[in-house]
Amino acid sequence: MGWGARERGLVCGTLPPGRLNAITDVPGVRVGHRTLREGEINTGVTAIVPHDGNLYRRGVLAASHVINGFGKSVGLVQIDELGVLETPVLLTNTFSVAACAEALIREAVEANPDIGRTTATVNPVVCECNDGLLSDIQAMAVTEAHAKEALRAARAGAVEEGSVGAGTGMVCFGFKGGIGSASRQLLLGGQTRHLGIIALTNFGRPGDLVLPGGARVPHPDHDRATGDATEKGSVIVVMATDIALDYRQLLRVTRRCGAGLARLGAFWGHGSGDIALGFSTAVEFDHDETRDFVPTQRLNEARIDLLFQAAAEATTEAVLNALFAATAFEGRAGHARPALGALLDAQDRHA
């Protein structure tokens, strides 16, 4: 955690954040990064691990929502069909999806030698954004080993944000983007529950960013940053919760992450890959279940607006935290992007 939106007086909504204000406020969830920065290479991998157990054997409820489908993710088709997440989620650049998927498959097979032999194959889940402006994406620098290092680095506690892991080479609203996280606490069933977000931010046109309160942020080098003024970026939002939901409810909550993006001025352009993926650690699936009927628990639908609000608020704050955690950056071929925090600090000094 660092000097994020909340510390700057930019409060996104009314619900209280979790203790860490991160996706890792959801018990059991861990996050790890592997950052690659050398010469023209500015990229990496970020891993989100739902729990410490064997995820193939104890999958968790999952749902995905494609806001705009200009993307190259893997694993979403089976999630949409079965509603189960059976590997960690890896985030990376567009051309590194295959390497990350292979890492997830090998990890699962190592822990479950029966995969593809006497039981079903495994569904790796990898989502991507294009970091080709600031990194040499054609180098395909991310390897299976790097993906495994991100998985090994996954920890509970504060989430490192900004230009790290998959966020190393990302751009957001013309500023340096990256990884951001946020969470909300919800009182349900007499207990404190959580909904957390981690966002890979690589979207938004320069000049379109709207801060909480309605202020629009002009870009310091608007003409160069806008180029042809088309929206060609992407954003991946991963949502976790420890609240028991059914698949339909989880999908409905996951969709509300898009509302959080829209509050910032995003409109999900033609060339933008905008995807939200949600999972609930409160609903597990036993791969080796033998019972004909399995008891389930789900949220009272009359309470679901609370989760809708939490998903939108935490998504907005996660994106802003990514922007504020990132510093000014020069990458491939001299392409540079300024830091939002430095710009606002300069404006405050001259106010």
N, C-alpha and C positions, 0 to 999 in steps of 0.2 A: 504494500500500500504506500501511497505517496501523497503529494500535494494535488489531490483530485478536485473534481467539481465541487463537492460538498465543502471542502476546506476553503474554497474560493467564494463561498456564499451562494453558489448555484445549486439550489435544492430542487431535485426533480420529483415533484409530487409531495404527498403527505404521509405515506407509510414509513415507519422507521426502518433503517438499515439493520442488517445483522452485525454482529460484533466485529467482523473483519470487513464488512461491506464487499463481499466477494462470493463467488460461486462456491467456495470452500466452506462457507457457513452451513451449507447442506451437509449434515454428518456423513462421513465416509468419502466424500468427493475430494479428489486430489488433482493437482495441476502440475505439469512439468514442461520445461522448454529445452530445446537445443537450438542455439543461435549460431549461425554461420556468417562471419564477417571477415572477408579477405579479398582485397583487390576489388574486382567488379561484382563479387558475390556478397549479397546482403539478403539473406533468406533464413529459413529455419523450419522447425516443427514445434507445435504445441500439442500436448497430450492432456485429455480430460478423462479421468478414470472414475467411474461411478462408485465402486466399492473395492475393498481389499481382497475379496474372494475370487473364485474362479467364475469369471463373468459368462463364459460359455455355458457352464453348468447352472449358474444362477443369474440368468438374464434379467434385465429390468425393463419395465414398461417404457416404450418410446414412441414418438410421433414426429413427423417432419412436415413442414409447410414451405412450399416453394413460392416465394413472393414474386420473383421474376427469375426465369429459369436459364439465364445465360451462364451456365456453370457446368463443371465437370466432376462433380462429387460422385463417390461410389457408396453403395450400401443403402441408399434411401428407398429404392424400390421395394426391397424386402421389409424394411421397417414399415412402410406404408401398408404392406399386405399383412404382416404378422404382428406388428406393434411391439417388437422385442429388440432390445439392444444387447448384443452378445459379445462385443469387443469394446475396448476403450474407443473414444473419438479422437482422431488425429486431424489437426489443421495444418495446412502447408501451402506452398505455391502450386499453381496450376499443373506444371509439368512434373511435379513430385508426387502426385497422387498414387501412381503405380508402385513406387518404392515404399511408400507408407502402407499401402494395402498389403504388400508382400510381408512387411514386418509384422503386421497384425495377424496375418494368417500363420506365419511361422511361430509366433508367440502362442497362439491358441493351440496349434498342433503339438507343440512341445509340452503344453500342460494337459492336453487331451489327445493321446495318440490314436484314439478311435475315430477322430474326425476324418470323414471321407472314406473310411474303411467299413466300419460297422455301424456308424451313426451318420447324421447329416453333416454336410459341409458347414463352414463358418462364414458369416457375413461381415467382412471388415467395413468399417465406416470411416471415410476420409472426406473432408470438405476442404475447399480451396478458394484462394483469391489470387489474382494475377499481380505479382510484384515486379513485372518486367520493366517498369520505368526506372526503378532504383537498383535493380539486381539483374545480372545476366541470366535470365531464365532459361536461355538455350543451353547453358552449361549443365543443366540438370544435376546440380551440385548435391542435392539432398539424397542420401543413400539410405538403404535399409538400416544400416548401423546407426545413423543419426536418429532415425525414428525410434529405434530401440532405446537410445540414450535419453530421448525425451520421456519415454515411458518409465525408465529407471529413475529419472529425476522427479517424477510426480510426487508431490508432497501435499499434506494438509497445511493449513495456515494461510498466511498472506500470499496473494497471487502477485508475482512480478508482472508489471504492466509496461506498456509503451513499446519501444523498438526491440522486442525480444521474441525468440521463437519464430512462429509463423508471421508475427507482426513486424519483423525486422525491416522489410522493404516496402511496407504498405503506406498508402497515401489516402487522406480522408478530408474532403472538402477543400482540397488544395494544400492542406497542412500535412505534416508528418503524422501518419496514423499508426496503428499497431494493435496491440492486445489491451483490452480493458475489461474490468469486472465490477459487478455491484450485486447487492442482494437486498431483500426485504424480509422483515419478520412479520409473521401472521399468527394471531392467537386463534386457534381452532381446536375444538374438543378439549378445552381446558389446558392445552399445551402450546408452547411456542414452536411454530413451524417456520420453514424457510423456503424461499424461492430465490435462486441465484442465477446470474447471467455471466457468461464470458463471451466477448465479441471480438471478432477479427475484422478490423475496420479498414476498408479500402474503397470507399464509396463517396458520393456527393460532389456536386460541382462547386468550384471556388465561388464564394459570394453568396451561396445558398444557406450556409449554416445559421441556424436560429438558436440562440441560447434560451434557457429557462427565463421567463419574464418577457420574451419577445424580441430582444435585441438581435439584429442581424449583424454578422461579423464580416466586414469587407476584407478581401484578400489583399495583402500588401503589394503583390505583384500580379494583379488581376489579369492583365492582358496575356502575359506569358503563361500563367497557370491555367487559364481557361482553354487555350488552344482553340479547338473547333466547338467548344461549349457543349459537347455532348456528354451524357452520363455513361461512362464505360467501366465504372468500378464495380466492386462487389462487397458484400458483407455477409459473414457467417455469424449467427447468433446461436449459442448453445445454452439452453435453459435447463436447470436442474431443480428438483423440489423433493422434499421428504413428505409431501402430502399425498395420501392415497386417492387416486383418480381412476376412472376407467379410460379406455383408449379414446373414446369420443371427447371426454372432458379434457384430457391432456392435449389433444389436437386443438381444441378450442382455445385453451390457454396459450399454446405455442404460437398460434396465429396472432395473438395480441402483441407479440414482440414487434411486429410490423408497425403498430401504432407508436411504439417508442421511437422507431426510426423516423417516422413521418413528422413527429414533433420537432425534430432537428432540421427539417427542411428537405428530407429525401423524398423523391418521387419514383424511385425504382425505374430508371430509364431502360430503353430498349436493349442496350448492351450491358446491362448490369446483372450480376448473378447474386441474388439476395435470398438467403435460405435460413430458416429457423429450424432447429432441432431440439426437441424437448425430451427429458426423461424423468421418471419418478423412481427414486430409490425405495419408496414405500410399497412398491408392487413388484414382486420378484416371480420369476418363472423357473420351475425346476425342470431342467432338460430331461431328466429321467423320471418324471412324474408317472405314476401308474394308476392313480385314482381316476374314476370316470368323471367325477365332478369335484371342482376345487372351490372352496369358499373364497369370496372376495369382499373387499371393502371399498367404498367409493365416497367421494364428497357429496354432501347434500347440495343439490344444484342451486338452492337458494343462496348459497355462500360463494358461488363461483366468481361473482363480480370482484370479490376481494383479490382473487388470483389474477383476473384480467388486469386490474389496476397495478398489481405488483409486477407483472411481466412487462407492461408498458413503461412504468417508472424505472425499473432496474435496467432495462435495455437502453433507455435514454442516458442514464447515468454511466453505464458501462462504456458507451461510445465516448462520452465526454472525458471519462477517466483515461481512456486510451490516448485521446488527444493531448490531455494535460501531462501525462506521463512521458510522452515522446519529446525528444529534443530536436533542434534543427539538424538536418541530415543532408549530406551530399553522397550520392551513390553513383551508379553506372553512368559513364560518359559525361560526368559533371552535372547530372541532373540533381537539383537540390530542392528541398521543401522546408519551409520555416516551421517553427513550433508555435502552436496556438497560445500556449501559456506565456511565452516570451513576448508575443504581440500584445496580449492583454496587459501584461505588466508594464510594457512601454507606454501604452495608452493611459494607464493609471498614473504613471509618473508625470505625464504631460497634461493631465486633467486639471 
